[in-house]
Amino acid sequence: MKYLLTLFGMMLGYRGIAQSDLLNKYVQEGLANSQIVKQQNFQLQKAIFALSEAKTLFKPSVNFNTTLSSALGGRTIDIPVGDLVNPVYSTLNQLTGSNAFPQIQNVSEQLIPKDFYDMRVKTTMPLINAEIKYNQGIKKELIAMQQTEVVVYKRELVKDIKIAYFNYLKASEALKVYDNALKILKESERVNQSLIQNGMANPTVLVRTKNEIAGIMAEIEAAKGTQKNAAAYFNFLLNKDFAETITIDSVFETSMIPLKIEASHREELDKLQANLNLNRQLLGLSQSYNKPKIGASLDVGSQGRFAQIASADKNFLSPNAFFLVGVSIDLPVYSSGRNQLKVKQAEMDLAAADTQLQYVKNQLDLQVVLAQNALNAAHEIVASKATQVATAERYYKDMLRRYKEGNLNFIELLDAQTQLNKAQLQQAIAHYDVWLKWTELERATAAYQLK
């Protein structure tokens, strides 16, 4: 009856989407608990931090540098101070009749500084640098790409959760069909026992019935295994215990299945557009090789020997303090054409990204068409299966009545039972296959509203 309602809804051209608060709750739970979604969000936050870092590159940086050194040996420079001054001092002593001008020794200075310190605070700041500008643009596009990556993965997760749920429902419905077939066979066993007791049937039919029951029991066990596996995968997507109980929403058993979903914008195109913009930034970065880089620096510090600091009249500030202001200009002159070749490579990457965007746009349009065709075909199949089940039920009831009257052999009745079971099973599979195809179309059209 529930499949006839579905068929009736399709005949009326129903376009609404059945709402399931339960399934939507499962979807939201999966989105909240997904470890992969959390990883993608971490990557997005990382990209945001990278942009903040890029914005600080135009701001000044301050570093404190200290060098303490001591050396022995090495080259020396001899300064003949004594040879130059001592004759003059001797003459002065003779003229004054005193020793006021003592003799001094020649000096030998070590070129490698001994007991030397260099302490400075260095401040640097770029004034003109095109690479920093393009680097900020690149970081912005990487954020845009990661944002769309998060949304795309969420949509894929929504699709996987729904497909897993419908597969669980399909397995549960198949189990119901097998249970119903078992009931029919047990009823046949009861009827056969009654007929045998009244001498109206051969006892061998009872053996055949028990054999059919054993076969159905095996199918039931296999269906239970399929159901458990479907439940385990569904709970895995929700990051829950694999054996967690899954609630079945009966709305999908009787609701009218939508025939069409209007297409929405796909985030994959946003990602490819961001990739195209990223390649434009990279091209600009490659073309900026001929632009000058200008920076400024300021050093404030102190240099000298340890012994000078130890004296009472000297310190870090006097007379060893210094400051140094500098401006640097970097302009490439010749690189054997390497920079131009890098520009050509960036141009090819940009052209490839633009071509990829156009290709994927057509591919996504094709995906919608194929998903819509698959959904339409699934609708046709479930409609035909509903007719087959109705026919098989009438046929089985006629065969059962004739068998009870003694006008039909048991093999023909078993054949009617088998046809009915097969038709019911195919109907259950076809019904949930429609929902699976609808889920594929929902993903292709990006119709699910993400929060």
C-alpha positions as CSV (number, residue, x, y, z in Angstrom):
1,M,0.0,0.0,0.0
2,K,2.8,2.4,0.9
3,Y,4.4,2.0,-2.6
4,L,1.0,2.6,-4.2
5,L,0.9,5.9,-2.3
6,T,4.3,6.7,-3.7
7,L,3.2,5.9,-7.2
8,F,0.1,8.0,-6.8
9,G,2.2,10.9,-5.7
10,M,4.4,10.6,-8.7
11,M,1.4,10.4,-11.0
12,L,0.2,13.7,-9.6
13,G,3.6,15.3,-10.4
14,Y,4.5,16.0,-6.8
15,R,7.5,18.3,-6.5
16,G,7.9,18.7,-2.7
17,I,10.7,17.3,-0.7
18,A,9.6,15.1,2.3
19,Q,10.9,16.6,5.5
20,S,12.5,14.3,8.0
21,D,13.5,16.0,11.3
22,L,15.1,12.8,12.4
23,L,17.4,12.5,9.4
24,N,18.3,16.2,9.5
25,K,19.2,15.7,13.2
26,Y,21.5,12.9,12.2
27,V,23.1,15.0,9.5
28,Q,23.7,17.9,11.9
29,E,25.1,15.5,14.5
30,G,27.5,14.1,11.9
31,L,28.6,17.6,10.8
32,A,29.2,18.5,14.5
33,N,31.2,15.4,15.3
34,S,33.2,14.9,12.1
35,Q,36.9,14.8,12.8
36,I,37.6,15.7,9.1
37,V,35.4,18.8,9.3
38,K,37.4,19.8,12.4
39,Q,40.6,19.3,10.6
40,Q,39.4,21.4,7.7
41,N,38.4,24.2,10.1
42,F,41.9,24.0,11.6
43,Q,43.4,24.4,8.2
44,L,41.1,27.4,7.6
45,Q,42.2,29.0,10.8
46,K,45.8,28.3,9.8
47,A,45.3,30.2,6.5
48,I,43.7,33.1,8.4
49,F,46.8,33.3,10.7
50,A,49.0,33.1,7.6
51,L,47.3,36.2,6.2
52,S,47.7,38.1,9.4
53,E,51.4,37.2,9.3
54,A,51.7,38.5,5.7
55,K,50.1,41.8,6.8
56,T,52.8,42.3,9.4
57,L,55.6,42.1,6.8
58,F,55.2,45.9,6.0
59,K,55.6,46.8,9.6
60,P,59.0,47.4,11.3
61,S,60.9,44.6,13.1
62,V,63.2,45.1,16.0
63,N,66.0,42.7,17.0
64,F,68.6,42.8,19.8
65,N,72.0,41.5,18.7
66,T,75.0,40.9,20.9
67,T,78.5,39.7,20.0
68,L,81.1,39.0,22.6
69,S,84.5,37.9,21.2
70,S,88.0,37.2,22.5
71,A,91.0,36.0,20.4
72,L,94.6,35.1,20.7
73,G,97.2,35.2,17.9
74,G,96.7,36.2,14.4
75,R,98.1,39.1,12.4
76,T,99.4,42.2,14.2
77,I,100.3,45.7,13.1
78,D,103.4,47.4,14.5
79,I,103.1,51.1,15.3
80,P,106.6,52.7,16.0
81,V,105.3,55.2,18.5
82,G,108.5,55.0,20.6
83,D,110.8,55.4,17.6
84,L,108.9,58.5,16.6
85,V,108.3,60.2,19.9
86,N,111.4,59.2,22.1
87,P,113.9,61.4,20.3
88,V,111.6,64.4,20.8
89,Y,111.1,63.5,24.4
90,S,114.9,63.2,24.9
91,T,115.4,66.6,23.5
92,L,112.7,68.1,25.7
93,N,114.2,66.5,28.8
94,Q,117.6,68.0,27.9
95,L,116.2,71.5,27.3
96,T,114.2,71.4,30.5
97,G,116.8,69.6,32.6
98,S,114.2,67.1,33.8
99,N,112.7,63.7,33.1
100,A,109.2,65.0,32.6
101,F,109.0,63.2,29.2
102,P,109.6,59.4,29.8
103,Q,110.6,57.1,27.1
104,I,107.8,54.9,25.7
105,Q,107.7,51.6,23.9
106,N,106.7,50.8,20.4
107,V,103.1,49.4,20.1
108,S,102.0,46.2,18.5
109,E,98.2,45.9,18.0
110,Q,96.4,42.6,17.3
111,L,94.1,42.8,14.2
112,I,91.6,40.2,15.5
113,P,89.8,42.0,18.3
114,K,90.5,40.7,21.8
115,D,87.9,41.0,24.6
116,F,85.6,42.9,22.2
117,Y,81.8,43.4,22.5
118,D,79.2,44.6,20.0
119,M,75.7,45.3,21.3
120,R,73.0,46.8,19.1
121,V,69.3,47.2,18.6
122,K,68.5,46.8,14.9
123,T,65.3,48.1,13.4
124,T,64.4,47.2,9.8
125,M,61.4,48.1,7.7
126,P,60.5,47.6,4.0
127,L,59.4,50.8,2.3
128,I,58.7,49.5,-1.2
129,N,58.4,45.7,-1.9
130,A,55.9,44.3,-4.5
131,E,56.5,40.8,-3.4
132,I,55.0,41.5,0.1
133,K,51.9,43.0,-1.6
134,Y,51.4,40.0,-3.8
135,N,52.1,37.6,-0.9
136,Q,49.1,39.1,0.9
137,G,46.9,38.6,-2.1
138,I,48.0,35.0,-2.3
139,K,47.2,34.4,1.3
140,K,43.7,35.9,0.8
141,E,43.0,33.5,-2.1
142,L,44.2,30.5,0.0
143,I,41.7,31.5,2.7
144,A,38.9,31.6,0.0
145,M,40.0,28.2,-1.3
146,Q,40.0,26.6,2.2
147,Q,36.6,28.1,3.0
148,T,35.1,26.5,0.0
149,E,37.0,23.3,0.8
150,V,35.2,23.2,4.2
151,V,31.8,23.7,2.6
152,V,32.5,21.1,-0.2
153,Y,33.5,18.5,2.4
154,K,30.4,19.2,4.5
155,R,28.2,18.6,1.4
156,E,30.0,15.4,0.7
157,L,29.5,14.3,4.3
158,V,25.8,15.2,4.2
159,K,25.5,13.0,1.1
160,D,27.4,10.1,2.6
161,I,25.3,10.2,5.8
162,K,22.0,10.2,3.9
163,I,23.2,7.4,1.6
164,A,24.3,5.4,4.6
165,Y,21.0,6.0,6.3
166,F,19.0,4.9,3.2
167,N,21.2,1.8,2.8
168,Y,20.4,1.0,6.4
169,L,16.7,1.4,5.7
170,K,17.0,-0.7,2.5
171,A,18.7,-3.5,4.5
172,S,16.0,-3.2,7.2
173,E,13.2,-3.4,4.6
174,A,14.8,-6.4,3.0
175,L,14.9,-8.1,6.4
176,K,11.2,-7.4,6.7
177,V,10.5,-9.0,3.3
178,Y,12.4,-12.1,4.3
179,D,10.5,-12.2,7.7
180,N,7.3,-12.0,5.8
181,A,8.4,-14.8,3.4
182,L,9.2,-16.9,6.5
183,K,5.7,-16.3,7.8
184,I,4.2,-17.4,4.5
185,L,6.3,-20.6,4.5
186,K,5.3,-21.3,8.0
187,E,1.7,-20.9,7.0
188,S,2.3,-23.3,4.1
189,E,3.9,-25.7,6.6
190,R,0.7,-25.5,8.7
191,V,-1.5,-26.0,5.7
192,N,0.6,-28.9,4.5
193,Q,0.4,-30.6,7.8
194,S,-3.4,-30.3,7.8
195,L,-3.6,-31.6,4.2
196,I,-1.4,-34.6,5.1
197,Q,-3.5,-35.4,8.1
198,N,-6.6,-35.4,5.9
199,G,-4.9,-37.5,3.3
200,M,-5.0,-34.7,0.7
201,A,-1.2,-34.2,0.3
202,N,2.0,-36.3,0.0
203,P,4.2,-36.1,3.1
204,T,7.2,-35.2,0.9
205,V,5.7,-31.7,0.5
206,L,6.4,-31.1,4.2
207,V,10.1,-31.9,3.7
208,R,10.2,-29.5,0.8
209,T,8.6,-26.8,3.0
210,K,11.2,-27.3,5.8
211,N,13.9,-27.0,3.2
212,E,12.5,-23.7,1.9
213,I,12.2,-22.5,5.5
214,A,15.9,-23.3,6.1
215,G,16.8,-21.4,2.9
216,I,14.9,-18.3,4.1
217,M,16.5,-18.5,7.5
218,A,19.9,-18.4,5.8
219,E,18.8,-15.3,3.8
220,I,17.6,-13.7,7.0
221,E,21.0,-14.1,8.7
222,A,22.7,-12.7,5.6
223,A,20.3,-9.7,5.7
224,K,21.0,-9.2,9.3
225,G,24.7,-9.1,8.6
226,T,24.1,-6.5,5.8
227,Q,22.0,-4.4,8.2
228,K,24.7,-4.5,10.9
229,N,27.4,-3.4,8.4
230,A,25.2,-0.6,7.2
231,A,24.5,0.5,10.8
232,A,28.2,0.4,11.6
233,Y,29.2,2.6,8.6
234,F,26.4,5.1,9.4
235,N,27.5,5.4,13.0
236,F,31.1,5.7,11.8
237,L,30.1,8.8,9.8
238,L,28.5,10.2,12.9
239,N,31.6,9.4,14.9
240,K,29.6,7.2,17.3
241,D,29.8,3.7,18.6
242,F,29.4,1.2,15.7
243,A,26.7,-0.7,17.6
244,E,24.6,2.4,18.4
245,T,20.9,1.9,17.7
246,I,19.6,3.7,14.7
247,T,16.1,5.0,14.7
248,I,14.0,4.3,11.5
249,D,12.0,7.2,10.3
250,S,8.8,5.8,8.8
251,V,8.2,9.0,6.7
252,F,10.4,7.5,4.0
253,E,8.2,4.4,3.7
254,T,5.1,6.3,2.7
255,S,6.2,9.8,1.7
256,M,5.9,11.0,-1.9
257,I,9.4,11.1,-3.5
258,P,10.3,14.3,-5.2
259,L,10.8,14.2,-9.0
260,K,13.1,17.2,-9.4
261,I,15.4,19.5,-7.4
262,E,16.3,23.0,-8.6
263,A,20.0,23.5,-9.1
264,S,22.0,25.9,-6.8
265,H,25.4,27.4,-7.0
266,R,28.2,24.9,-6.5
267,E,31.1,25.7,-4.1
268,E,33.5,23.8,-6.3
269,L,33.3,26.6,-8.8
270,D,34.1,29.1,-6.1
271,K,37.2,27.1,-5.2
272,L,38.4,27.0,-8.8
273,Q,37.7,30.7,-9.1
274,A,39.8,31.3,-6.1
275,N,42.5,29.1,-7.6
276,L,42.3,31.2,-10.8
277,N,42.7,34.4,-8.7
278,L,45.6,32.8,-6.9
279,N,47.4,32.1,-10.2
280,R,46.8,35.8,-11.2
281,Q,48.6,36.8,-8.0
282,L,51.4,34.4,-8.7
283,L,51.7,35.9,-12.2
284,G,51.9,39.4,-10.7
285,L,54.5,38.2,-8.3
286,S,56.6,36.8,-11.1
287,Q,56.3,40.0,-13.1
288,S,57.4,42.1,-10.1
289,Y,61.0,41.0,-10.5
290,N,62.0,44.3,-12.2
291,K,60.5,46.5,-9.5
292,P,62.9,47.9,-6.9
293,K,62.9,46.8,-3.3
294,I,63.6,49.6,-0.9
295,G,64.1,49.2,2.8
296,A,65.4,51.2,5.8
297,S,67.3,50.2,8.8
298,L,68.4,51.8,12.1
299,D,71.1,50.4,14.4
300,V,71.6,51.8,18.0
301,G,74.2,50.2,20.1
302,S,77.6,50.2,21.7
303,Q,81.0,48.8,20.7
304,G,84.3,48.5,22.6
305,R,86.6,46.5,24.8
306,F,85.7,45.0,28.1
307,A,88.6,46.8,29.8
308,Q,87.2,50.1,28.8
309,I,83.9,49.3,30.5
310,A,85.8,48.3,33.7
311,S,87.3,51.8,34.0
312,A,85.5,54.2,36.3
313,D,85.1,56.9,33.7
314,K,83.7,54.7,30.9
315,N,80.5,52.8,30.3
316,F,78.3,51.4,27.5
317,L,77.2,54.9,26.4
318,S,80.4,56.9,26.5
319,P,82.4,56.9,24.4
320,N,81.3,53.6,22.8
321,A,77.7,54.4,21.8
322,F,76.7,54.7,18.2
323,F,73.8,54.8,15.8
324,L,73.7,53.8,12.2
325,V,71.0,54.7,9.6
326,G,70.8,52.9,6.3
327,V,68.7,52.7,3.2
328,S,69.0,49.6,0.9
329,I,67.9,49.4,-2.7
330,D,67.8,46.1,-4.6
331,L,67.1,46.2,-8.3
332,P,68.0,43.2,-10.5
333,V,70.0,44.1,-13.7
334,Y,70.7,40.8,-15.5
335,S,69.7,37.2,-14.8
336,S,70.1,35.4,-18.2
337,G,66.4,35.5,-18.9
338,R,65.4,33.4,-15.8
339,N,62.9,35.9,-14.6
340,Q,61.2,36.1,-18.0
341,L,60.9,32.4,-18.1
342,K,59.3,32.3,-14.7
343,V,56.7,34.8,-16.0
344,K,56.0,32.5,-18.9
345,Q,55.5,29.5,-16.6
346,A,53.1,31.6,-14.4
347,E,51.1,32.5,-17.6
348,M,50.7,28.9,-18.5
349,D,49.5,28.1,-15.0
350,L,46.9,30.8,-15.2
351,A,45.7,29.6,-18.6
352,A,45.5,26.0,-17.2
353,A,43.5,27.2,-14.2
354,D,41.1,29.1,-16.4
355,T,40.6,26.0,-18.7
356,Q,40.1,23.8,-15.6
357,L,37.3,26.2,-14.4
358,Q,35.5,26.0,-17.7
359,Y,35.9,22.2,-17.8
360,V,34.6,21.6,-14.3
361,K,31.7,23.9,-14.9
362,N,30.6,21.7,-17.8
363,Q,31.3,18.6,-15.8
364,L,29.1,19.8,-12.9
365,D,26.3,20.6,-15.3
366,L,26.6,17.1,-16.8
367,Q,26.5,15.7,-13.3
368,V,23.1,17.3,-12.6
369,V,21.7,16.0,-15.9
370,L,23.0,12.4,-15.2
371,A,21.7,12.5,-11.6
372,Q,18.3,13.8,-12.8
373,N,18.1,11.0,-15.5
374,A,19.0,8.4,-12.9
375,L,16.3,9.7,-10.6
376,N,13.7,9.6,-13.3
377,A,14.7,6.1,-14.2
378,A,14.5,5.0,-10.6
379,H,11.0,6.5,-10.4
380,E,10.0,4.4,-13.5
381,I,11.5,1.3,-11.9
382,V,9.7,1.7,-8.6
383,A,6.4,2.3,-10.4
384,S,6.8,-0.9,-12.4
385,K,7.8,-2.9,-9.3
386,A,4.6,-1.7,-7.5
387,T,2.6,-3.2,-10.4
388,Q,4.6,-6.4,-10.3
389,V,4.0,-6.8,-6.5
390,A,0.3,-6.3,-6.9
391,T,0.2,-8.9,-9.7
392,A,2.4,-11.4,-7.7
393,E,0.1,-11.0,-4.7
394,R,-3.0,-11.8,-6.7
395,Y,-1.3,-14.7,-8.4
396,Y,-0.1,-16.2,-5.1
397,K,-3.5,-15.9,-3.5
398,D,-5.1,-17.7,-6.4
399,M,-2.5,-20.4,-6.3
400,L,-2.9,-20.8,-2.5
401,R,-6.7,-21.2,-2.9
402,R,-6.3,-23.8,-5.7
403,Y,-3.7,-25.6,-3.6
404,K,-6.0,-25.8,-0.6
405,E,-8.7,-27.1,-2.9
406,G,-6.4,-29.8,-4.2
407,N,-6.3,-28.5,-7.7
408,L,-2.6,-27.5,-7.7
409,N,0.7,-29.2,-6.9
410,F,3.0,-27.8,-4.2
411,I,5.8,-27.0,-6.7
412,E,3.6,-24.5,-8.4
413,L,2.6,-22.9,-5.1
414,L,6.3,-22.6,-4.2
415,D,6.9,-21.0,-7.5
416,A,4.2,-18.4,-6.8
417,Q,5.7,-17.8,-3.3
418,T,9.1,-17.3,-4.7
419,Q,7.8,-14.8,-7.3
420,L,6.0,-12.9,-4.6
421,N,9.1,-12.8,-2.4
422,K,11.3,-11.7,-5.2
423,A,8.9,-9.0,-6.3
424,Q,8.6,-7.6,-2.8
425,L,12.3,-7.6,-2.3
426,Q,12.9,-5.9,-5.6
427,Q,10.2,-3.4,-4.8
428,A,11.9,-2.5,-1.4
429,I,15.3,-2.1,-3.1
430,A,13.8,0.0,-5.9
431,H,12.0,2.2,-3.4
432,Y,15.1,3.2,-1.5
433,D,17.1,3.3,-4.6
434,V,14.9,6.3,-5.5
435,W,15.9,8.0,-2.3
436,L,19.6,7.2,-3.0
437,K,19.3,8.7,-6.5
438,W,17.5,11.7,-5.0
439,T,20.4,12.2,-2.5
440,E,22.8,12.1,-5.5
441,L,20.8,14.8,-7.2
442,E,20.6,16.8,-4.0
443,R,24.4,16.8,-3.9
444,A,24.7,17.6,-7.6
445,T,22.4,20.6,-7.3
446,A,23.8,21.7,-3.9
447,A,20.3,22.0,-2.7
448,Y,20.9,21.1,1.0
449,Q,20.9,24.2,3.2
450,L,24.1,24.1,5.3
451,K,23.9,26.0,8.6
